[in-house]
């Protein structure tokens, strides 16, 4: 059914309605939009924000000895529209970072 496989937005980064959570995360990881790490690599310092799409945490990256901000992603089934905004914002941030390097 064409409607079942339609893209929610014109962006190819957004989830396809019949795509599983694991397939979705694998696809956006391969595109470099999102990266996952082992939680053991980080020491959580404080929670900066808690929202529908997940948490924003201030943390120390132990192996690199730097302070970073981590974004956790909530269950896609529960926060689909918020995750769409998160992915779009991440791509825009990544694009801006690449632009600022030029």
Backbone as ProteinMPNN parsed JSONL, in Angstrom:
{"seq_chain_A": "XXXXXXXXXXXXXXXXXXXXXXXXXXXXXXXXXXXXXXXXXXXXXXXXXXXXXXXXXXXXXXXXXXXXXXXXXXXXXXXXXXXXXXXXXXXXXXXXXXXXXX", "coords_chain_A": {"N_chain_A": [[0.84, -1.17, 0.0], [0.663, 2.119, -0.932], [0.258, 4.343, 0.779], [1.003, 3.309, 3.269], [3.748, 3.161, 3.091], [4.528, 5.691, 2.688], [6.471, 8.654, 2.946], [6.725, 10.57, 5.845], [7.374, 13.244, 5.765], [8.775, 15.455, 3.304], [11.431, 15.103, 3.607], [14.113, 12.814, 3.342], [15.212, 11.885, 5.61], [13.436, 11.376, 7.574], [11.352, 9.094, 9.402], [9.933, 6.168, 7.905], [6.63, 5.125, 7.738], [6.07, 2.347, 8.134], [8.443, 1.357, 9.003], [10.657, -0.364, 11.144], [11.744, 0.375, 14.521], [14.428, -0.363, 14.993], [15.402, -0.605, 12.345], [15.083, 2.023, 11.494], [16.838, 3.451, 13.258], [19.253, 2.271, 12.501], [19.415, 3.099, 9.827], [19.568, 5.956, 10.02], [21.885, 6.157, 11.455], [23.803, 5.151, 9.679], [23.764, 7.188, 7.821], [25.082, 9.117, 9.168], [23.766, 10.918, 10.74], [23.068, 10.5, 13.307], [24.686, 9.145, 16.134], [25.56, 6.347, 18.089], [26.746, 5.505, 21.33], [28.477, 3.643, 23.868], [27.162, 3.782, 27.091], [28.908, 3.6, 29.197], [31.109, 5.069, 28.515], [30.742, 7.62, 29.354], [30.389, 10.084, 31.942], [27.749, 11.173, 33.662], [26.911, 14.461, 34.354], [24.91, 16.418, 34.802], [21.333, 16.757, 34.324], [20.1, 18.524, 31.7], [17.782, 19.044, 30.273], [14.522, 17.653, 30.022], [12.38, 16.088, 27.866], [9.653, 15.271, 25.581], [10.852, 13.903, 23.486], [13.13, 12.845, 24.528], [16.109, 13.055, 26.591], [18.369, 15.725, 27.474], [21.652, 15.832, 28.333], [24.359, 16.921, 30.358], [27.654, 15.882, 30.21], [30.72, 14.122, 30.988], [33.094, 13.017, 28.762], [34.803, 10.293, 29.209], [37.155, 9.01, 28.051], [38.142, 10.959, 26.35], [38.351, 13.125, 27.916], [36.722, 15.456, 27.972], [34.034, 17.861, 28.253], [30.74, 17.335, 27.285], [27.563, 17.487, 25.506], [24.904, 15.294, 25.683], [22.325, 13.669, 23.857], [19.529, 11.831, 24.449], [17.309, 9.491, 22.911], [13.877, 9.08, 22.899], [11.5, 6.33, 22.976], [10.519, 5.482, 19.762], [7.924, 4.807, 19.031], [6.383, 6.095, 20.898], [7.005, 8.78, 20.736], [6.954, 9.846, 18.121], [6.512, 12.181, 16.386], [7.976, 14.157, 17.727], [10.514, 13.051, 17.581], [10.938, 13.216, 14.871], [11.298, 15.957, 14.558], [13.605, 16.2, 16.084], [15.505, 14.703, 14.562], [15.507, 16.209, 12.202], [16.449, 18.674, 13.211], [18.988, 17.853, 14.093], [20.205, 17.214, 11.636], [20.209, 19.734, 10.433], [21.895, 21.073, 12.232], [24.265, 19.607, 11.845], [24.729, 20.199, 9.136], [25.175, 22.963, 9.376], [27.508, 22.947, 10.918], [29.318, 21.791, 9.127], [29.26, 23.768, 7.169], [30.36, 25.926, 8.574], [32.995, 25.171, 8.774], [34.131, 25.705, 6.385]], "CA_chain_A": [[0.0, 0.0, 0.0], [1.489, 3.317, -1.081], [0.128, 5.185, 1.968], [1.736, 2.71, 4.382], [5.175, 3.387, 2.912], [4.786, 7.092, 2.353], [7.355, 9.375, 3.857], [5.945, 11.508, 6.646], [7.718, 14.57, 5.279], [9.554, 15.345, 2.076], [12.808, 14.777, 3.967], [14.45, 11.394, 3.343], [15.754, 11.556, 6.921], [12.362, 11.065, 8.499], [10.983, 7.688, 9.427], [8.889, 5.647, 7.037], [5.616, 4.684, 8.699], [6.116, 0.922, 8.452], [9.83, 1.031, 9.32], [10.839, -0.697, 12.556], [12.633, 1.274, 15.257], [15.815, -0.773, 14.751], [15.749, -0.237, 10.967], [15.171, 3.481, 11.475], [18.08, 3.869, 13.907], [20.371, 1.825, 11.668], [19.469, 3.945, 8.626], [20.066, 7.299, 10.31], [23.281, 6.015, 11.895], [24.623, 5.008, 8.467], [23.839, 8.495, 7.163], [25.882, 10.017, 9.988], [22.904, 11.897, 11.383], [23.046, 10.179, 14.728], [25.692, 8.157, 16.506], [25.328, 5.805, 19.427], [27.941, 5.149, 22.081], [28.246, 2.903, 25.101], [26.988, 4.716, 28.204], [30.069, 3.512, 30.089], [32.112, 6.041, 28.079], [30.383, 8.95, 29.835], [30.004, 10.34, 33.332], [26.689, 12.171, 33.61], [27.118, 15.539, 35.314], [23.586, 16.938, 35.157], [20.273, 16.736, 33.314], [19.832, 19.892, 31.261], [16.395, 19.156, 29.814], [13.767, 16.416, 29.835], [11.25, 16.371, 27.003], [8.957, 14.126, 24.992], [11.705, 13.154, 22.565], [14.278, 12.285, 25.241], [16.784, 13.904, 27.566], [19.621, 16.384, 27.134], [22.491, 15.652, 29.512], [25.743, 17.39, 30.372], [28.44, 14.711, 30.603], [32.156, 14.102, 30.715], [33.517, 11.886, 27.938], [35.94, 9.839, 30.01], [38.373, 8.72, 27.288], [38.635, 12.173, 25.695], [38.48, 14.119, 28.978], [36.051, 16.696, 27.581], [32.634, 18.001, 28.641], [29.887, 17.313, 26.094], [26.125, 17.389, 25.707], [24.343, 14.081, 25.1], [20.882, 13.666, 23.611], [18.944, 10.497, 24.385], [16.123, 9.455, 22.066], [12.781, 8.311, 23.484], [10.925, 5.278, 22.14], [9.935, 6.076, 18.557], [6.482, 4.591, 18.99], [5.739, 7.023, 21.823], [7.354, 10.185, 20.483], [7.309, 9.886, 16.701], [6.619, 13.52, 15.802], [9.088, 14.854, 18.365], [11.75, 12.495, 17.036], [11.102, 13.762, 13.525], [11.88, 17.283, 14.762], [14.965, 15.974, 16.576], [16.343, 14.289, 13.434], [15.641, 17.363, 11.314], [17.339, 19.633, 13.875], [20.343, 17.308, 14.066], [20.738, 17.354, 10.287], [20.483, 21.154, 10.237], [23.085, 21.371, 13.024], [25.402, 18.998, 11.148], [24.964, 20.999, 7.932], [25.762, 24.235, 9.805], [28.875, 22.671, 11.353], [30.118, 21.604, 7.917], [29.346, 25.07, 6.518], [31.256, 26.803, 9.335], [34.376, 24.717, 8.586], [34.623, 26.175, 5.079]], "C_chain_A": [[0.89, 1.239, 0.0], [1.435, 4.208, 0.151], [0.916, 4.644, 3.142], [3.224, 3.003, 4.293], [5.51, 4.833, 2.591], [5.681, 7.728, 3.403], [6.52, 10.44, 4.553], [6.169, 12.935, 6.162], [8.483, 14.386, 3.98], [11.0, 14.963, 2.36], [13.026, 13.278, 3.975], [14.984, 10.951, 4.697], [14.673, 11.111, 7.89], [11.923, 9.618, 8.345], [9.88, 7.357, 8.428], [7.892, 4.96, 7.956], [5.694, 3.206, 9.049], [7.53, 0.452, 8.776], [9.947, 0.714, 10.812], [11.804, 0.289, 13.199], [14.093, 0.932, 14.989], [16.275, -0.404, 13.345], [15.956, 1.269, 10.844], [16.493, 3.958, 12.07], [19.301, 3.453, 13.1], [20.539, 2.737, 10.454], [20.037, 5.325, 8.949], [21.49, 7.267, 10.854], [24.205, 5.924, 10.695], [24.788, 6.335, 7.744], [24.665, 9.497, 7.966], [25.081, 11.088, 10.698], [22.947, 11.723, 12.891], [24.079, 9.092, 14.986], [25.35, 7.637, 17.888], [26.655, 5.376, 20.03], [27.523, 4.318, 23.281], [28.174, 3.906, 26.255], [28.17, 4.7, 29.158], [31.157, 4.525, 29.732], [31.904, 7.423, 28.71], [30.078, 8.958, 31.327], [28.986, 11.475, 33.293], [26.9, 13.187, 34.732], [25.78, 16.115, 35.768], [22.618, 16.788, 33.998], [19.956, 18.184, 32.972], [18.377, 20.089, 30.865], [15.792, 17.768, 29.666], [12.555, 16.767, 29.008], [10.637, 15.105, 26.452], [9.872, 13.281, 24.118], [12.94, 12.574, 23.239], [14.848, 13.275, 26.239], [18.015, 14.557, 26.947], [20.445, 16.389, 28.415], [23.857, 16.289, 29.315], [26.565, 16.228, 30.911], [29.918, 14.925, 30.321], [32.437, 12.844, 29.908], [34.841, 11.423, 28.526], [37.223, 9.675, 29.196], [38.974, 9.951, 26.629], [38.845, 13.315, 26.687], [37.924, 15.488, 28.562], [34.607, 16.673, 28.088], [31.816, 18.115, 27.357], [28.421, 17.375, 26.5], [25.651, 16.141, 24.978], [22.848, 14.259, 24.91], [20.435, 12.218, 23.565], [17.678, 10.578, 23.552], [15.087, 8.556, 22.722], [12.307, 7.247, 22.501], [10.192, 5.911, 20.962], [8.428, 5.91, 18.495], [5.742, 5.603, 19.851], [5.957, 8.483, 21.454], [7.716, 10.419, 19.026], [7.477, 11.298, 16.165], [7.753, 14.315, 16.431], [10.42, 14.338, 17.85], [12.003, 12.992, 15.62], [11.754, 15.143, 13.611], [13.337, 17.164, 15.207], [15.907, 15.625, 15.424], [16.565, 15.462, 12.486], [16.598, 18.395, 11.914], [18.78, 19.152, 13.88], [20.974, 17.466, 12.692], [21.078, 18.812, 10.008], [21.738, 21.569, 10.997], [24.328, 20.839, 12.323], [25.751, 19.809, 9.9], [25.621, 22.331, 8.286], [27.203, 24.06, 10.254], [29.792, 22.516, 10.14], [30.31, 22.926, 7.189], [30.351, 25.961, 7.237], [32.722, 26.398, 9.205], [34.985, 25.267, 7.303], [35.252, 27.54, 5.174]], "O_chain_A": [[1.771, 1.377, 0.849], [2.455, 4.777, 0.54], [1.448, 5.42, 3.937], [3.896, 3.087, 5.32], [6.651, 5.155, 2.259], [5.642, 7.378, 4.582], [5.711, 11.123, 3.925], [5.239, 13.741, 6.156], [8.802, 13.258, 3.605], [11.72, 14.545, 1.454], [12.224, 12.539, 4.545], [15.189, 9.757, 4.914], [14.978, 10.523, 8.927], [12.102, 9.005, 7.293], [9.007, 8.179, 8.151], [8.306, 4.264, 8.883], [5.402, 2.846, 10.19], [7.778, -0.753, 8.816], [9.403, 1.437, 11.647], [12.582, 0.953, 12.514], [14.912, 1.828, 14.781], [17.402, 0.056, 13.16], [16.883, 1.729, 10.176], [17.19, 4.773, 11.466], [20.278, 4.199, 13.022], [21.658, 3.104, 10.093], [20.901, 5.817, 8.223], [22.224, 8.248, 10.727], [25.27, 6.541, 10.68], [25.823, 6.586, 7.126], [24.92, 10.606, 7.497], [25.646, 12.058, 11.204], [22.87, 12.692, 13.647], [24.308, 8.225, 14.142], [24.906, 8.391, 18.754], [27.565, 4.94, 19.325], [26.352, 4.298, 23.659], [29.034, 4.779, 26.375], [28.412, 5.685, 29.856], [32.03, 4.81, 30.551], [32.772, 8.29, 28.617], [29.583, 7.982, 31.891], [29.32, 12.604, 32.934], [27.048, 12.824, 35.899], [25.539, 16.281, 36.964], [23.025, 16.703, 32.839], [19.589, 18.973, 33.842], [17.802, 21.155, 31.085], [16.462, 16.828, 29.239], [11.775, 17.641, 29.387], [11.045, 13.999, 26.807], [9.685, 12.068, 24.019], [13.723, 11.881, 22.59], [14.171, 14.206, 26.675], [18.622, 14.018, 26.022], [20.0, 16.885, 29.451], [24.441, 16.206, 28.235], [26.225, 15.649, 31.944], [30.307, 15.784, 29.53], [32.068, 11.741, 30.312], [35.871, 12.078, 28.361], [38.277, 10.156, 29.613], [40.177, 9.993, 26.373], [39.439, 14.34, 26.352], [38.555, 16.525, 28.767], [34.034, 15.608, 28.319], [32.152, 18.887, 26.459], [28.086, 17.323, 27.683], [25.955, 15.947, 23.801], [22.186, 14.921, 25.708], [20.911, 11.451, 22.729], [17.04, 11.629, 23.495], [15.376, 7.408, 23.062], [12.678, 7.27, 21.327], [9.341, 6.78, 21.151], [7.728, 6.772, 17.965], [4.592, 5.934, 19.563], [5.155, 9.337, 21.832], [8.685, 11.119, 18.732], [8.497, 11.591, 15.541], [8.428, 15.075, 15.736], [11.364, 15.115, 17.698], [13.152, 13.169, 15.216], [12.653, 15.461, 12.833], [14.195, 17.929, 14.766], [16.994, 16.194, 15.323], [17.682, 15.685, 12.021], [17.457, 18.93, 11.213], [19.7, 19.948, 13.692], [22.15, 17.814, 12.587], [22.116, 19.104, 9.414], [22.555, 22.329, 10.478], [25.333, 21.542, 12.218], [26.923, 20.075, 9.634], [26.524, 22.782, 7.582], [28.037, 24.928, 10.0], [30.904, 23.042, 10.124], [31.386, 23.19, 6.652], [31.115, 26.676, 6.589], [33.606, 27.203, 9.498], [36.206, 25.294, 7.15], [35.715, 28.077, 4.168]]}, "name": "protein", "num_of_chains": 1, "seq": "XXXXXXXXXXXXXXXXXXXXXXXXXXXXXXXXXXXXXXXXXXXXXXXXXXXXXXXXXXXXXXXXXXXXXXXXXXXXXXXXXXXXXXXXXXXXXXXXXXXXXX"}
